[in-house]
Structure formats: structure tokens, C-alpha cells
């Protein structure tokens, strides 16, 4: 794993609440607000030079641009929601290029867990009664922010665990 314990220690306390709020907001409203995308990016812009060093920080900003472009293309072709695309771009600088395969594995596992967990929970009327205003219970679409946030947090937690 290329993302260090030190970097994860800096990033995780700020990324965790953003990812939790992204997951909650996407389940409730089926939207990832721009303010959360900007907050995620701001965490990287402010803490990145401290956590990674300036050279690595600058290269990781390229990740943002590449994923933003890919996200716009996927959104334009109807394969990914706009909020999901922007949040993926904001997450991208946190992920080391050398960890790409690892992160994609974490993302795949997170997608499966989030999808089946969400679909299973919405089958229980009692759960829906606790959160009746959540759009994701009745929408055909899946709240991808749940899986994206989960993958980001798991990735940073793995980096922390590796450094212990």
C-alpha cells in the first residue's frame, strides 16, 4: 500500500464525516451536494502538502483532473450521476496510483455490500418507517454515494492499519 499511515492519519478525521454525510444525503435525497464535493476537495488541497509532500501532492491533483474528465464523459452517456462523478473526482487525489488495483477491489466490495445491504433493508417496512423521507427506498436508482464513501473510508483505514 502506497498511501502511508501518516497521510491517512491526517486525512481520515476530515474525510470520515464528509463520507458519512455523503452516504446519508444520497440515501435521503438521492443527491450528493456540491458543498460536500468541495469540502472533500478542500481537505485535500489544505492537508495534501502536509500529509504527502509537495511533489506527491501536485501529482495527485492530476488524479482529480483525469477522473473529473472521465466522470463527465460517464455522466454525459448516462452511466453515472453527476454528483457521483464529481465526488469520485474529489476522492481521486487521496488514492495513490500504485494503490489503484487495491482501491478498485475495495470499491467493488463496497458496491456489493452497499447495494445488497440497501436493497435488503428496504424490504423491511419497519426500517422504512424509521426513515420515511428517504427517496432511496422507492427509487429504482441506487445511492452510489453510500458505496463511494464506504470505499474511501475503508481505504484510508487500511492505510492506518498497515502503519500500526
Backbone as a printed PyTorch tensor [residue, N CA C, xyz], in Angstrom:
tensor([[[  0.8540,  -1.1770,   0.0000],
         [  0.0000,   0.0000,   0.0000],
         [  0.8940,   1.2320,   0.0000]],

        [[  0.6530,   2.1120,  -0.9490],
         [  1.4870,   3.3130,  -1.0780],
         [  1.0180,   4.4760,  -0.2130]],

        [[ -0.2630,   4.5460,   0.0770],
         [ -0.7250,   5.6060,   0.9620],
         [ -0.2290,   5.2780,   2.3680]],

        [[  0.4260,   6.2300,   2.9700],
         [  1.1040,   5.9750,   4.2360],
         [  0.1750,   6.1580,   5.4350]],

        [[  0.6180,   5.5930,   6.5300],
         [ -0.0520,   5.7670,   7.8150],
         [ -0.1700,   7.2560,   8.1310]],

        [[  0.9260,   7.9830,   7.8980],
         [  0.9720,   9.4190,   8.1910],
         [ -0.0910,  10.1790,   7.3950]],

        [[ -0.1960,   9.8960,   6.0960],
         [ -1.1890,  10.5740,   5.2560],
         [ -2.6080,  10.2230,   5.7040]],

        [[ -2.8530,   8.9450,   5.9730],
         [ -4.1810,   8.5240,   6.4090],
         [ -4.5380,   9.1560,   7.7530]],

        [[ -3.5500,   9.3050,   8.6150],
         [ -3.7770,   9.9290,   9.9200],
         [ -4.2190,  11.3810,   9.7640]],

        [[ -3.6760,  12.0680,   8.7890],
         [ -4.0790,  13.4560,   8.5120],
         [ -5.4570,  13.5210,   7.8630]],

        [[ -5.6860,  12.6490,   6.8830],
         [ -6.8990,  12.7530,   6.0820],
         [ -8.1560,  12.1930,   6.7550]],

        [[ -8.0450,  11.0350,   7.3990],
         [ -9.2310,  10.3210,   7.8640],
         [-10.1470,  11.1180,   8.7900]],

        [[ -9.6340,  11.8870,   9.7630],
         [-10.5690,  12.6100,  10.6430],
         [-11.4620,  13.6210,   9.9120]],

        [[-11.0120,  14.0900,   8.7610],
         [-11.7860,  15.0640,   7.9920],
         [-12.6240,  14.3880,   6.9090]],

        [[-12.0810,  13.3270,   6.3250],
         [-12.7700,  12.6100,   5.2520],
         [-13.9510,  11.7980,   5.7930]],

        [[-13.7820,  11.1930,   6.9680],
         [-14.8280,  10.3360,   7.5310],
         [-16.1750,  11.0460,   7.6730]],

        [[-16.2520,  12.2220,   8.3160],
         [-17.5770,  12.8550,   8.4230],
         [-18.1490,  13.2850,   7.0700]],

        [[-17.2970,  13.6740,   6.1490],
         [-17.7860,  14.0440,   4.8130],
         [-18.3930,  12.8220,   4.1330]],

        [[-17.6910,  11.6960,   4.1950],
         [-18.1900,  10.4740,   3.5550],
         [-19.4800,   9.9790,   4.2080]],

        [[-19.5680,  10.0920,   5.5200],
         [-20.8080,   9.7030,   6.2030],
         [-21.9710,  10.5860,   5.7630]],

        [[-21.7150,  11.8770,   5.6540],
         [-22.7770,  12.7900,   5.2400],
         [-23.1500,  12.5800,   3.7730]],

        [[-22.1630,  12.2540,   2.9340],
         [-22.4510,  11.9390,   1.5300],
         [-23.3690,  10.7220,   1.4550]],

        [[-23.0510,   9.6770,   2.2110],
         [-23.8620,   8.4560,   2.1930],
         [-25.2810,   8.7560,   2.6730]],

        [[-25.3960,   9.4690,   3.7780],
         [-26.7170,   9.8060,   4.3250],
         [-27.5160,  10.6660,   3.3450]],

        [[-26.8750,  11.6880,   2.8120],
         [-27.5650,  12.6120,   1.8990],
         [-28.0080,  11.9010,   0.6270]],

        [[-27.1690,  11.0010,   0.1270],
         [-27.5260,  10.2920,  -1.1030],
         [-28.6760,   9.3230,  -0.8450]],

        [[-28.7130,   8.7210,   0.3320],
         [-29.8390,   7.8270,   0.6330],
         [-31.1310,   8.6200,   0.8600]],

        [[-31.0130,   9.7670,   1.5040],
         [-32.2190,  10.5470,   1.8120],
         [-32.7460,  11.3050,   0.5910]],

        [[-31.8610,  11.9670,  -0.1420],
         [-32.2890,  12.8480,  -1.2350],
         [-31.9140,  12.3510,  -2.6360]],

        [[-31.1010,  11.2900,  -2.6930],
         [-30.5720,  10.7850,  -3.9740],
         [-29.7530,  11.8550,  -4.6900]],

        [[-29.0020,  12.6250,  -3.9030],
         [-28.1350,  13.6770,  -4.4390],
         [-26.8860,  13.7880,  -3.5670]],

        [[-25.7790,  14.1190,  -4.2000],
         [-24.5580,  14.4630,  -3.4770],
         [-24.3430,  15.9480,  -3.7280]],

        [[-24.5690,  16.7670,  -2.7060],
         [-24.4680,  18.2190,  -2.9020],
         [-23.0410,  18.6700,  -3.2410]],

        [[-22.9570,  19.6990,  -4.0470],
         [-21.6580,  20.2580,  -4.4290],
         [-20.8420,  20.6930,  -3.2230]],

        [[-21.5070,  21.1480,  -2.1650],
         [-20.7690,  21.6020,  -0.9880],
         [-19.9630,  20.4520,  -0.3780]],

        [[-20.4750,  19.2300,  -0.4450],
         [-19.7340,  18.0770,   0.0790],
         [-18.5740,  17.7060,  -0.8380]],

        [[-18.7850,  17.8170,  -2.1330],
         [-17.7000,  17.5800,  -3.0930],
         [-16.5900,  18.6100,  -2.8640]],

        [[-16.9700,  19.8610,  -2.7080],
         [-15.9800,  20.9180,  -2.4740],
         [-15.2850,  20.7540,  -1.1240]],

        [[-16.0140,  20.2920,  -0.1220],
         [-15.4040,  20.0500,   1.1890],
         [-14.3430,  18.9550,   1.0920]],

        [[-14.6590,  17.8960,   0.3560],
         [-13.6980,  16.7990,   0.1740],
         [-12.4550,  17.3000,  -0.5430]],

        [[-12.6570,  18.0630,  -1.5910],
         [-11.5270,  18.6080,  -2.3330],
         [-10.7320,  19.5850,  -1.4690]],

        [[-11.4020,  20.3980,  -0.6750],
         [-10.7300,  21.3570,   0.2080],
         [ -9.8460,  20.6440,   1.2260]],

        [[-10.3120,  19.5180,   1.7440],
         [ -9.4830,  18.7490,   2.6840],
         [ -8.1790,  18.3630,   2.0150]],

        [[ -8.2710,  17.8870,   0.7790],
         [ -7.0370,  17.5110,   0.0870],
         [ -6.1730,  18.7290,  -0.2140]],

        [[ -6.7790,  19.8040,  -0.6770],
         [ -5.9970,  20.9890,  -1.0280],
         [ -5.2680,  21.5810,   0.1750]],

        [[ -5.8920,  21.5350,   1.3460],
         [ -5.2800,  22.1100,   2.5480],
         [ -4.2900,  21.1520,   3.1970]],

        [[ -4.6860,  19.8820,   3.3380],
         [ -3.8530,  18.9340,   4.0700],
         [ -2.8770,  18.1550,   3.1920]],

        [[ -3.1410,  18.0990,   1.9020],
         [ -2.3000,  17.3280,   0.9910],
         [ -0.8160,  17.6400,   1.0660]],

        [[ -0.4240,  18.9200,   1.0190],
         [  1.0130,  19.2110,   1.0890],
         [  1.6480,  18.7700,   2.4110]],

        [[  0.8990,  18.8150,   3.4880],
         [  1.4140,  18.3910,   4.7940],
         [  1.5140,  16.8640,   4.8510]],

        [[  0.4630,  16.1910,   4.4040],
         [  0.3790,  14.7380,   4.5210],
         [  1.2370,  13.9970,   3.5140]],

        [[  1.4610,  14.5890,   2.3460],
         [  2.1100,  13.8590,   1.2580],
         [  3.4540,  14.4290,   0.8160]],

        [[  3.7020,  15.6750,   1.0840],
         [  4.8540,  16.3380,   0.4810],
         [  4.4060,  17.0130,  -0.8050]],

        [[  5.0870,  18.0540,  -1.1820],
         [  4.6060,  18.8960,  -2.2810],
         [  4.6220,  18.1990,  -3.6390]],

        [[  5.6680,  17.4220,  -3.9450],
         [  5.7330,  16.7540,  -5.2540],
         [  4.5970,  15.7440,  -5.4250]],

        [[  4.4020,  14.9080,  -4.4240],
         [  3.3260,  13.9140,  -4.4900],
         [  1.9730,  14.6090,  -4.5500]],

        [[  1.8210,  15.6640,  -3.7790],
         [  0.5820,  16.4530,  -3.7580],
         [  0.2380,  16.9420,  -5.1640]],

        [[  1.2050,  17.5130,  -5.8540],
         [  0.9500,  18.0300,  -7.2080],
         [  0.5590,  16.9100,  -8.1700]],

        [[  1.2220,  15.7630,  -8.0810],
         [  0.8800,  14.6510,  -8.9680],
         [ -0.5170,  14.1200,  -8.6720]],

        [[ -0.8980,  14.1250,  -7.4040],
         [ -2.2280,  13.6310,  -7.0400],
         [ -3.3220,  14.5670,  -7.5420]],

        [[ -3.0110,  15.8370,  -7.7300],
         [ -4.0010,  16.7520,  -8.3060],
         [ -4.3370,  16.3570,  -9.7430]],

        [[ -3.3920,  15.7220, -10.4310],
         [ -3.6510,  15.2220, -11.7840],
         [ -4.7580,  14.1600, -11.7280]],

        [[ -4.7710,  13.3540, -10.6410],
         [ -5.8280,  12.3510, -10.4880],
         [ -7.1990,  13.0100, -10.5280]],

        [[ -7.3170,  14.1560,  -9.8540],
         [ -8.5810,  14.8870,  -9.8300],
         [ -9.0120,  15.2360, -11.2530]],

        [[ -8.1120,  15.8120, -12.0330],
         [ -8.4540,  16.2500, -13.3930],
         [ -8.8420,  15.0730, -14.2850]],

        [[ -8.1020,  13.9870, -14.2060],
         [ -8.3760,  12.8160, -15.0530],
         [ -9.7320,  12.1990, -14.7030]],

        [[ -9.9980,  12.0260, -13.4190],
         [-11.2630,  11.4020, -13.0090],
         [-12.4410,  12.3430, -13.2500]],

        [[-12.2220,  13.6400, -13.1090],
         [-13.2900,  14.5930, -13.4130],
         [-13.6790,  14.5000, -14.8880]],

        [[-12.7040,  14.4420, -15.7650],
         [-12.9730,  14.3010, -17.2020],
         [-13.6880,  12.9870, -17.4930]],

        [[-13.2010,  11.8920, -16.9100],
         [-13.8470,  10.5850, -17.1110],
         [-15.2710,  10.6090, -16.5610]],

        [[-15.4540,  11.2480, -15.4190],
         [-16.7760,  11.3420, -14.8140],
         [-17.7530,  12.1340, -15.6710]],

        [[-17.2790,  13.2160, -16.2580],
         [-18.1450,  13.9980, -17.1460],
         [-18.5710,  13.1760, -18.3520]],

        [[-17.6440,  12.3850, -18.8880],
         [-17.9730,  11.5300, -20.0300],
         [-18.9960,  10.4730, -19.6220]],

        [[-18.7710,   9.8290, -18.4710],
         [-19.7140,   8.8100, -17.9880],
         [-21.0820,   9.4140, -17.6750]],

        [[-21.0820,  10.6320, -17.1470],
         [-22.3460,  11.3050, -16.8590],
         [-23.0700,  11.6710, -18.1510]],

        [[-22.3380,  12.1680, -19.1210],
         [-22.9440,  12.5720, -20.3950],
         [-23.5450,  11.3860, -21.1330]],

        [[-22.9800,  10.1940, -20.9130],
         [-23.5110,   8.9940, -21.5720],
         [-24.5330,   8.2720, -20.6980]],

        [[-24.8940,   8.8740, -19.5610],
         [-25.9230,   8.3250, -18.6960],
         [-25.4910,   7.1430, -17.8470]],

        [[-24.1970,   6.9350, -17.6980],
         [-23.7150,   5.7760, -16.9510],
         [-23.4080,   6.0790, -15.4840]],

        [[-23.3710,   7.3600, -15.1220],
         [-23.0300,   7.7610, -13.7580],
         [-23.6930,   9.0960, -13.4660]],

        [[-24.2040,   9.2360, -12.2630],
         [-24.8300,  10.5000, -11.8790],
         [-23.8060,  11.6150, -11.7700]],

        [[-24.2640,  12.8460, -11.9170],
         [-23.3650,  13.9930, -11.8640],
         [-22.6900,  14.1530, -10.5140]],

        [[-23.4470,  14.0070,  -9.4330],
         [-22.8710,  14.1110,  -8.1010],
         [-21.8630,  13.0050,  -7.8420]],

        [[-22.1830,  11.8050,  -8.3130],
         [-21.2690,  10.6750,  -8.1560],
         [-19.9670,  10.9400,  -8.9060]],

        [[-20.0700,  11.4660, -10.1140],
         [-18.8900,  11.7550, -10.9150],
         [-18.0110,  12.8060, -10.2410]],

        [[-18.6340,  13.8510,  -9.7300],
         [-17.8620,  14.9110,  -9.0660],
         [-17.2430,  14.4100,  -7.7620]],

        [[-17.9880,  13.5770,  -7.0240],
         [-17.4300,  13.0650,  -5.7770],
         [-16.2720,  12.1030,  -6.0500]],

        [[-16.3790,  11.3010,  -7.0930],
         [-15.2540,  10.4270,  -7.4810],
         [-14.0150,  11.2570,  -7.7770]],

        [[-14.1980,  12.3660,  -8.4800],
         [-13.0660,  13.2340,  -8.7960],
         [-12.4630,  13.8320,  -7.5310]],

        [[-13.3070,  14.2150,  -6.5810],
         [-12.8100,  14.7870,  -5.3260],
         [-12.0990,  13.7410,  -4.4750]],

        [[-12.4940,  12.4790,  -4.6090],
         [-11.8490,  11.3930,  -3.8780],
         [-10.5120,  11.0020,  -4.5030]],

        [[-10.3870,  11.1490,  -5.7930],
         [ -9.2400,  10.6330,  -6.5400],
         [ -7.8720,  11.0700,  -6.0070]],

        [[ -7.6720,  12.3190,  -5.5970],
         [ -6.3390,  12.6920,  -5.1260],
         [ -5.8940,  11.9800,  -3.8480]],

        [[ -6.8160,  11.4520,  -3.0980],
         [ -6.4710,  10.7480,  -1.8650],
         [ -5.8860,   9.3640,  -2.1430]],

        [[ -6.0760,   8.8680,  -3.3630],
         [ -5.7100,   7.4930,  -3.7000],
         [ -4.4090,   7.4850,  -4.4960]],

        [[ -3.4290,   6.7540,  -3.9780],
         [ -2.1370,   6.6330,  -4.6660],
         [ -2.3260,   5.8160,  -5.9430]],

        [[ -1.6220,   6.2060,  -6.9910],
         [ -1.7160,   5.4900,  -8.2650],
         [ -1.3260,   4.0230,  -8.0910]],

        [[ -0.3300,   3.7690,  -7.2680],
         [  0.1020,   2.3990,  -7.0140],
         [ -0.9330,   1.5600,  -6.2790]],

        [[ -1.9090,   2.2110,  -5.6740],
         [ -2.9720,   1.5190,  -4.9490],
         [ -4.2480,   1.3940,  -5.7780]],

        [[ -4.1850,   1.7080,  -7.0530],
         [ -5.3880,   1.7290,  -7.8800],
         [ -6.1080,   0.3820,  -7.8950]],

        [[ -5.3710,  -0.6970,  -8.1080],
         [ -5.9920,  -2.0210,  -8.1510],
         [ -6.5950,  -2.3580,  -6.7910]],

        [[ -5.8640,  -2.0620,  -5.7210],
         [ -6.3810,  -2.2820,  -4.3750],
         [ -7.6610,  -1.4810,  -4.1570]],

        [[ -7.6410,  -0.1960,  -4.5230],
         [ -8.8240,   0.6300,  -4.3210],
         [-10.0070,   0.1330,  -5.1550]],

        [[ -9.7560,  -0.2810,  -6.3730],
         [-10.8570,  -0.8020,  -7.2020],
         [-11.4630,  -2.0660,  -6.5820]],

        [[-10.6370,  -2.8800,  -5.9600],
         [-11.1450,  -4.0480,  -5.2390],
         [-12.0010,  -3.6340,  -4.0540]],

        [[-11.5300,  -2.6350,  -3.3020],
         [-12.3030,  -2.1170,  -2.1700],
         [-13.6210,  -1.5300,  -2.6700]],

        [[-13.5660,  -0.7980,  -3.7700],
         [-14.7700,  -0.2010,  -4.3360],
         [-15.7580,  -1.2760,  -4.7920]],

        [[-15.2520,  -2.3230,  -5.4220],
         [-16.1330,  -3.4100,  -5.8630],
         [-16.8210,  -4.0690,  -4.6680]],

        [[-16.0450,  -4.3410,  -3.6200],
         [-16.6240,  -4.9440,  -2.4130],
         [-17.6230,  -3.9880,  -1.7620]],

        [[-17.2980,  -2.7050,  -1.7410],
         [-18.1990,  -1.7060,  -1.1570],
         [-19.4880,  -1.5870,  -1.9560]],

        [[-19.3760,  -1.6350,  -3.2700],
         [-20.5720,  -1.5800,  -4.1210],
         [-21.4910,  -2.7640,  -3.8480]],

        [[-20.9090,  -3.9470,  -3.7590],
         [-21.7230,  -5.1360,  -3.4890],
         [-22.3750,  -5.0540,  -2.1060]],

        [[-21.5800,  -4.7120,  -1.0990],
         [-22.1130,  -4.6330,   0.2680],
         [-23.1870,  -3.5530,   0.3770]],

        [[-22.9230,  -2.3860,  -0.2020],
         [-23.8860,  -1.2850,  -0.1170],
         [-25.1580,  -1.6130,  -0.9000]],

        [[-25.0000,  -2.1600,  -2.0930],
         [-26.1720,  -2.4630,  -2.9140],
         [-27.0610,  -3.5040,  -2.2460]],

        [[-26.4680,  -4.6390,  -1.8840],
         [-27.2850,  -5.7060,  -1.3030],
         [-27.7810,  -5.3380,   0.0890]],

        [[-26.9680,  -4.6190,   0.8580],
         [-27.4150,  -4.1640,   2.1700],
         [-28.5810,  -3.1970,   2.0700]],

        [[-28.4710,  -2.2380,   1.1530],
         [-29.5420,  -1.2560,   0.9620],
         [-30.8120,  -1.9310,   0.4520]],

        [[-30.6590,  -2.8010,  -0.5260],
         [-31.8340,  -3.4840,  -1.0860],
         [-32.4870,  -4.4030,  -0.0480]],

        [[-31.6850,  -5.0440,   0.7840],
         [-32.2440,  -5.9160,   1.8240],
         [-32.9780,  -5.0930,   2.8710]],

        [[-32.3940,  -3.9870,   3.3040],
         [-33.0270,  -3.1670,   4.3430],
         [-34.3300,  -2.5340,   3.8690]],

        [[-34.3910,  -2.1970,   2.6030],
         [-35.6220,  -1.5570,   2.1390],
         [-36.7800,  -2.5340,   2.0030]],

        [[-36.5160,  -3.8140,   2.1690],
         [-37.5900,  -4.8050,   2.1420],
         [-38.3390,  -4.8630,   3.4780]],

        [[-37.7830,  -4.2320,   4.5150],
         [-38.4030,  -4.2650,   5.8350],
         [-39.1910,  -2.9820,   6.0760]],

        [[-40.5120,  -3.0810,   6.1900],
         [-41.3260,  -1.8810,   6.4070],
         [-40.9340,  -1.1120,   7.6650]],

        [[-40.4920,  -1.8080,   8.6940],
         [-40.1150,  -1.1330,   9.9400],
         [-38.9120,  -0.2040,   9.7170]],

        [[-37.9840,  -0.6320,   8.9050],
         [-36.8220,   0.2140,   8.5770],
         [-37.2890,   1.4430,   7.8080]],

        [[-38.1620,   1.2420,   6.8520],
         [-38.6800,   2.3660,   6.0720],
         [-39.4800,   3.3290,   6.9350]],

        [[-40.1560,   2.8030,   7.9400],
         [-40.9270,   3.6790,   8.8340],
         [-39.9960,   4.5650,   9.6720]],

        [[-38.8000,   4.0920,   9.9570],
         [-37.8340,   4.8910,  10.7190],
         [-37.2730,   6.0450,   9.8890]],

        [[-37.2520,   5.8570,   8.5820],
         [-36.7040,   6.8730,   7.6710],
         [-37.6520,   7.0600,   6.4850]],

        [[-38.8780,   7.5180,   6.7360],
         [-39.8760,   7.5780,   5.6630],
         [-39.5420,   8.5980,   4.5740]],

        [[-38.7320,   9.5800,   4.8830],
         [-38.4430,  10.6200,   3.8930],
         [-37.3000,  10.2450,   2.9390]],

        [[-36.6950,   9.0960,   3.1330],
         [-35.5840,   8.6940,   2.2700],
         [-36.0940,   8.3040,   0.8830]],

        [[-35.6230,   9.0270,  -0.1210],
         [-36.0220,   8.7440,  -1.5020],
         [-35.4850,   7.4090,  -1.9930]],

        [[-34.3440,   6.9820,  -1.4520],
         [-33.6950,   5.7760,  -1.9670],
         [-34.5080,   4.5080,  -1.7250]],

        [[-35.4660,   4.5550,  -0.8060],
         [-36.2950,   3.3750,  -0.5760],
         [-37.2120,   3.1130,  -1.7690]],

        [[-37.6450,   4.1630,  -2.4230],
         [-38.6180,   3.9840,  -3.5120],
         [-38.0230,   4.1760,  -4.9040]],

        [[-36.8520,   4.7420,  -5.0040],
         [-36.2200,   4.9740,  -6.3160],
         [-35.6760,   3.6690,  -6.9000]],

        [[-35.6880,   3.6000,  -8.1990],
         [-35.0800,   2.4530,  -8.8870],
         [-33.5520,   2.5760,  -8.8620]],

        [[-33.0600,   3.8070,  -8.8810],
         [-31.6200,   4.0400,  -8.8740],
         [-31.0300,   3.6990,  -7.5100]],

        [[-29.7320,   3.4690,  -7.4980],
         [-29.0100,   3.1320,  -6.2810],
         [-28.2360,   4.3450,  -5.7790]],

        [[-28.2410,   4.6330,  -4.4630],
         [-27.4750,   5.7610,  -3.9210],
         [-25.9770,   5.4410,  -3.8760]],

        [[-25.2960,   5.7190,  -4.9630],
         [-23.8820,   5.3700,  -5.1250],
         [-22.9820,   6.0290,  -4.0840]],

        [[-23.4110,   7.1580,  -3.5330],
         [-22.6150,   7.8300,  -2.5060],
         [-22.3670,   6.9450,  -1.3070]],

        [[-23.2800,   6.0330,  -1.0240],
         [-23.1190,   5.0770,   0.0630],
         [-21.8780,   4.2140,  -0.1830]],

        [[-21.7520,   3.6740,  -1.3700],
         [-20.6150,   2.8130,  -1.7060],
         [-19.3180,   3.6140,  -1.8590]],

        [[-19.4020,   4.7860,  -2.4650],
         [-18.1970,   5.6000,  -2.6580],
         [-17.6070,   6.0310,  -1.3200]],

        [[-18.4590,   6.5200,  -0.4350],
         [-17.9860,   6.9320,   0.8810],
         [-17.3920,   5.7710,   1.6540]],

        [[-18.0610,   4.6250,   1.5770],
         [-17.5740,   3.4330,   2.2720],
         [-16.1900,   3.0360,   1.7440]],

        [[-16.0190,   3.0340,   0.4510],
         [-14.7380,   2.6450,  -0.1440],
         [-13.6130,   3.5920,   0.2740]],

        [[-13.8970,   4.8980,   0.2870],
         [-12.8700,   5.8690,   0.6740],
         [-12.4310,   5.6770,   2.1190]],

        [[-13.3970,   5.4910,   3.0050],
         [-13.0940,   5.3190,   4.4310],
         [-12.3380,   4.0070,   4.6630]],

        [[-12.7720,   2.9370,   4.0250],
         [-12.0810,   1.6440,   4.1830],
         [-10.6460,   1.7470,   3.6780]],

        [[-10.4440,   2.4020,   2.5570],
         [ -9.0910,   2.5720,   2.0070],
         [ -8.1770,   3.2980,   2.9950]],

        [[ -8.6310,   4.4010,   3.5410],
         [ -7.8060,   5.1540,   4.4960],
         [ -7.6080,   4.3680,   5.7920]],

        [[ -8.6180,   3.6400,   6.2170],
         [ -8.4690,   2.8220,   7.4230],
         [ -7.4720,   1.6930,   7.2140]],

        [[ -7.4240,   1.1410,   6.0160],
         [ -6.4290,   0.1120,   5.7110],
         [ -5.0220,   0.6920,   5.7740]],

        [[ -4.8610,   1.9170,   5.3050],
         [ -3.5440,   2.5650,   5.3810],
         [ -3.1500,   2.7940,   6.8340]],

        [[ -4.1060,   3.1760,   7.6590],
         [ -3.8360,   3.3440,   9.0900],
         [ -3.4360,   2.0130,   9.7160]],

        [[ -4.1650,   0.9840,   9.4070],
         [ -3.9090,  -0.3380,   9.9810],
         [ -2.5320,  -0.8560,   9.5850]],

        [[ -2.1380,  -0.5900,   8.3570],
         [ -0.8430,  -1.0600,   7.8640],
         [  0.3000,  -0.3890,   8.6410]],

        [[  0.1110,   0.8470,   9.0430],
         [  1.1640,   1.5790,   9.7320],
         [  1.2760,   1.2840,  11.2070]],

        [[  0.3210,   0.5450,  11.7400],
         [  0.3410,   0.2610,  13.1870],
         [  1.3030,  -0.8540,  13.5160]]])
